[in-house]
């Protein structure tokens, strides 16, 4: 996990400032390179995880390809190329071998990634973001050129570009835009012409619900399939040359991930966070129960309300969002990441993505109960992860402790499998009951106490007791404006990338 800036809209001064603004994303190496033939700046802050030697530093130049990259290629892909220690070098060489087929190249990658490539032979700039959007990527594009960065602040502040937030309405009013997941952009550095194309979509188009239900293979088949694929996903994503730990909230998702990890990592450590000691029914109480049942040591990060208020401004700046749900979650996440980083861990696992994958939020059950509504809403939740919880978690953990967040519920094989599960399994009692995620719970029955397995959905901010920030919505919005609005020197609407 790292951070980068790239493009031809930067000056030497603004490129250096842009890279400095994401210093929290990587402290193991920092490089800024200028390619005069196209007036391109490539900058990189490295968090060394796979091949921690200097051979993995970036920008990486090999043949006609220069590359900056943020993310990881997973074990199942690295195992196909045993001569490679560095996933960055593999990524560059695979592009060199693709013959200009950027879509085919991106579609063949198994990992979480945001990447920008300078193809000197074709005089193209190529950008891609993984199909879920686990890794953030922002861009500015106008008639002067293009700039891309791992965080919006690296474009908004140095370039004076407007940024209003990650939501749809906010993005419509922003020059700094969030690059869509599962897409490749090819930008001609000579003409400024550009085209974007998808390389991977989540689920169908919402018109195959009948076929999906007709192919019902039974609850036992789906439960076994979930267990097999989630176990494989955790192992697949545990590739690392540095220590790995886990977030344990005591919810069913993080408890399952922790239980699987504990079977493969002997000295696994778990972390939890809470604003106060709680009431015995919150995340802290359940995390303690889960840690004891699984047999892992638990580090508790306990905050008070003053800690939350004091961290509010940092949180808005870190996650680049004013929505209370995102900020209220990020404040304790930042504190949690700070402790994890202090303890020497660079990689942490979490249960993010499960609620979207299984459509288990309360509002889905309440307002999208009809099969077609549920099916479409679940797809929408998964497709919107890239501008909500998943990048908030990424940026909060990186800001707090320079820690990479991994989310195995979003492994591509598990996602593809789960999105093909018939709607009748959304809840118990053939879909009519109140217990959500029945197949996931059945898949891991007997792994830990029933109290944990059957715990109902509690949002992160509720479980950690930071939900009182809901009454501070206007404060967060004003903070966002102060940080990004007044620093922006221009106020014009940017065009979206053609084809997106």
N, C-alpha and C positions, 0 to 999 in steps of 0.2 A: 504494500500500500504506500502510496506516495502522493505528490501533488505536482502539477506542471502548469506552465503557460506556453502558448505557441501562437505565432501569427505574424502578419506583416503590418499590423496597425500600431505596433509598439515602437517607441523610441528607446534608446539605451537607458534613459532615466526611468521611463514608465515600465519597461520590462523588468528592471531591477526592483522597482517598487512592487510590481505585481508578484514577483517571486517571493519577496520578503513578507508579503501579506499572508502567504500560506506556509510560512516556516514551520508552523505546528504540524504540518502533514508529513514531515520527514526531516530528521535531524542527523542522519548518518552520512549524508553527502548533499552538496548543493552545487549546481553548475548552471551557467547561463552562456549560451553559444549564439553567435550571430552568423548567418549564412548570407554573405553580401550579394551573391548572384540573384537572389530573390528578395533581399531585404527582410529576411525571416529571423525572428528571435525564437529560440527554444530554451526554456528554462525548466529545471527539475529539482525537486526536493525529495530525497530518498529516505524511505523507511525500509531498511534491508531485512527481508524475510526469507526469500529463496536466493541462495548463493549470496552470502553476506560480504563476499570479497569485492574489491574495486572493479572486478570484471563485469559486475552488474550495474555499474553506475550509468547514469543517463545525463544528457541525450546520448543514445547509442547510435554510432555510425558504423554501418557495415555495407560495403559495396555502394550501391546507388541509393541506399535507404538510410535516413536518419529518423529516429523515433523517440518520442516521450510517451510514457505509459504509466497508468495507475491501476493497480489491481493484482489479480493472481490468475494463473492458469492452474487448473486442478490436477490432482494426482493421476486420474485416469488418462489425461492428455499427456502429461509429462512422462508417464510410463511408456507411451508409444515412441518416445524419443529419448532412449536411455543415455545417449551421449551428451545430453544437455543438462547442465546444472542450473542455468539461468533461464527462467521463463521469458525474460525480456529478449534475450538473444534468440530464443525459439520463435517468438512472435515476429521479430524482424526477418528472420530467415524464411519463415512461412510466407510472409508477404512477398519477399523477393522471388519466391518460387511460384507465386500465383499468376504470373503473366498479366498483371493488371486487373484481374478479376477480384476487385475489392469485396464485392458482395459474397462471392464464394469463399474468400479467405475468412471473412468475419463469421460466416455461418458455420464454419468448421471449428471455431474456437470453443473450448469448454472452460469457462471461467467467468469471473466478474472483471469487467475492464472498461476503461475509457482510454483511448489511444489516439495519438495524432502522428502521422507519418509524412515526412517530406520525401516524395518520390522524385529524385533529381533527374532521372532519365526521362520521365514523362512530364516533368515540371508541374506536378500535381501536389496538393495537400490533401491527405486522406484522413478523415476522422471517423471513429466508430465508438459506439457505446453498447454494452451488453444488453441482451433482449429484455431483461427485467429492469435494468437501470439501477443496479446495486451500487454502481460507482457514479458520483456526480460528474457532470460535464456541462459547461456553459459556453456560450459563444456570442460574439457580436459580429454582424455581417452587414456591410453597407457598400456604397459604390467606391469607397476608398480601399477596402480590403476586408480581412477577416482576422479575428483573434479568438482564441479558445483558452479555457482555464478550468481547473478543478473546482474552483469556488467562484461565486459571482463577484465577491469583493475584489478579486484580482483583475476584473474587467471594469467594474463600476467606478472604482476609486482612481486608478491610474489613467483610464481613458475618459473619465468624466461622462460615463454612459448611465442612463437611467436603469434602475432596478427596483422593482416594487414588491417582489416576492415570488414564491414558487407556484402558487395556485393559478388556475386558468385565467381568472379575471386580472390578477396581478401581472401575469405574463403578457397579456394583451396590451398592457400599458408600459412594457419594459423594452428597452433596447437590448439589455442583457437577457438572453433567452436560454432556457434549459433545453439541452440537446435531447431529442426523443430517444427512448430505448429501442434497441433492435434495428438501428438504422446505420447506414454508411453515408457519409458526405464526401464527394469528390469535388475539389475546388481547383480550377485551372488558374495557376498563378500568373499566366501571361494575359489572359483575357478577362479574368474575374468571373467567368461563367462557372456555374456550379449546378450540381444535381445530387439529389439524395434518393436513396432506395432502401426499402426494408430488407432485412435478411432473416428475420425471425419474429413471428407474432405469437402472443400467448393465447391459446385456445382457438376456437372457431369464430365465426362471425355472428353467432347467436341464432343461426337458422338450422342447426343440426341437433336440436334438443330431442326431437322424436327419435332420430337414429341412435342417439346416445342412450336413451332409455330402453330402446329395443335390444341393445347389446348388453343388457344387465347380466353380469356374471356371478352375482351373489355377494352377500356381505363378507363371507369368509375369504373370497378371492381378493376383494379390495382391501380388507384389513391386512392380509398377508402381504399384499403388494406394497402397501404404505410402509409397513415395518421393514421389509426388505430394502426398499429404495431409500428410506430415511437413514437406516443404518449405513448403507453404502454411501449416501451423501455426506454423512459426518466423517467417515473415513476418507472419502474423496477430498473433502475440503480441509482435512487436518494436516495437509502437507505444509511443512514449515521447518526451517533451520534454526528457529528461535522458540522460546517457551510459549505454550498455549494455555489459556485459562478459559473460564466460562462464566457467563452471567446466570444467576439462579434466583428467579423471583418467586419460585414456588408454584407458579402456574404450570399447567400441564405441558405446555410447549417447551419452556426452558428446562423443566425437570426431565423430560424425555431426552432432550439433547445432552444434558449433563450426564444422564445415566448411560447413554451410548458412549460418550467420550470417556467416561470413567473405566469402561471395559478395554479401552485402547491406550490410554495415557495414565500410567501408574501414579504419577505425582500430581494429578490434576488438582487445581485450586478453583474454588467457586467464590463469586462475589455477589453481594446484594446491597441495596441502598434503600434507606427509608428516612422520611422527615419525621423524626420522633420515634419512640419505641412502639407506637401503634396500639392496636386494640386486641391482639390475639387472633384476629381473623384476616389480617392483611398479608402483604408479601413477606414481611420480615418473619412472621410466625411460620408461614408455609415454607419459606426458604430454609429455616432452621430444621424443620421436619424433614424436608427433602434431602438436605445435606447429611443428616444422620442416617436416613434410610439408604442412601446411595453409598455413604462412606467416604465423603470428601470433606476436607476442611473448608469452612466458610468464613470469609472475611466480610464483616459488616461495616458499611459506611453510614454513619448516623448523622443526619443534619438537623438543624432547627430552622424555624421560619426566617430568622435573620440571615442564615446562610443562603436561603432561597432568594430572599429579596436582594442580598448583596451580589448574587450571581446572575440576576435577571438580565442586566445589560450585556454581560459577557455571553449569555445564552442566545440572545437575539442576534448579536454580531456573529457568533459561531455558526449557528444553523441558518442564518440569513432568512429568517421567517418571522412574521408577526402573529401568526395564528396561535391562539392560546394553547390548543392541544399539543402543538409541536414544541412550543417554548416550555410549557409545564412539564413535559417529559424530558426535555434536554437539560434542564437545570440539574436534576439528580444524576442524569447520565454523565454529565461533565464531571461532577464530583466523583462518580464511580470510576470513570476513566483515569482521573488524576491518581487515584490510589493504585489502580492496576499498573499504570506506567511507573509509579514510584517503586512498585514491587518487582519491576524488571520484565514484565510481560509485554509483548508487542502484538499479540493476537488474542482475541477474545471471541467466543461463540455466543450467539443469542438465538432466541426463538422467534424473531421477527419473520413475518410473512405467512405464518400459519393461519391467522385469523382471516386474511384475505383469501388464502388458498381454499379454505373450507367455508368461507362466507359465514363466520360465526359471530359477527357483531350483533348487538341487540337490535340495532335499527334495521338490519337485514331481515331478522326474524319478524319484526313488527310490521315493516312496510313493504317487504318484497316476498310475501309468503307464497304467492302463486308460482308454480314451477318456472314459467318463462321469465317472470320478474327476477326470481332468485338466480337463475342461470345467468342472465345478463348482468345483474348487480355484482355477482361474484367475479365475472370477467372484468367488469369495470374496476373493482377494487384492486385486482391484480395488476391491471394495466396502469393504474394510477399510483402504484407504489413508488414509482421513480420520482415523483415530486412530493411525496409525503413522508411516511414513517421511515422508509429505508434510507433516504439521503439525510434525513434528520439524524438518525442513529449514526451513520457514517461520520458526519461532520462533528457531532457532539463528542464522539469517542476520540476523534483525531484532535480536536481542540483541547480536550481535557488532559489527555495523556499520550498523544501520538500513538494510538492503539488502533489496530485494524479490526473491524467488526466483520465476522463471518456469519452467514445466515443459511444453514443447510436446508431449511424448508423451501428455499428458492432454487435448489439444485434443478437443473433443467429436466432430468429424467423424472424426478418426483413431481415437478409441476405438470409436465405433460400427462403423467398418469392420473394425478388427482383431478385435473380439469376434465377428464373423461369419465369421472364417476357419476352415475345417475343421480338426479336431484332427490330421489326418495331417501337417500342416505345422508341428507343434510342434518337430520335430527333423528332421535330414537322414535319408536312407534311408527315405522315406515314413513318417517318425515314429518309426522304430526306432533311429536313430543316436544319437550322443553330442553332435553339434553343435546347440545350441539356437539359436533365432532365425534359422533358415536363410533365411527370406524377407527379414528386415531386412538381413542381410548381403548377400544377392543384390541387394537394392534399391539398395545403395550400392557395389556392386562397381566397383573402379577409381577411387574417389574418394580413396583413400589406401592405404598399403602393406598387403599381405596380413597382415603380422604384427599390425597393429592391427585389421583387419577380422575376423580369426579369433580374437582373444584371448578366452579363456574367461571365464566369470563369476567375478569377485572382488568380495566385498562391500566397501563403502566402508571399514569399520573394518579389514579385512584389508589392503586396498591401501594404506591410509595408516598402517598399523602401530599402530593404537590398540586392537587386539583383545585385548591383554594385560589390558585392564580387565574381561574376563570373570570373572576371579577376585575381583573387587571388588563382586560383586552385592549382598552384604549391606550393604556400606558405602553403596552408592547408595540402597538401601531405607531405611536409617536416616536418611540425609540428607533424603530425601523426607518422612519422618515428622517430623523436626525442623522442617522448613520449613513444612509444611502442617498436620500433626496437632496440634501444641501451640498453634499460633496460632488454631486453631478453637475457639470457645467452646461449640459445641453438637455433639451427636453423634446425630443422628436421620437416618433414611433419607428421602431426598427422593422424591416421586412422579415418575415419568416423565411427559413430556407425553402427553396423551391422543391415542391414534392412532399413537404411535410405539413 
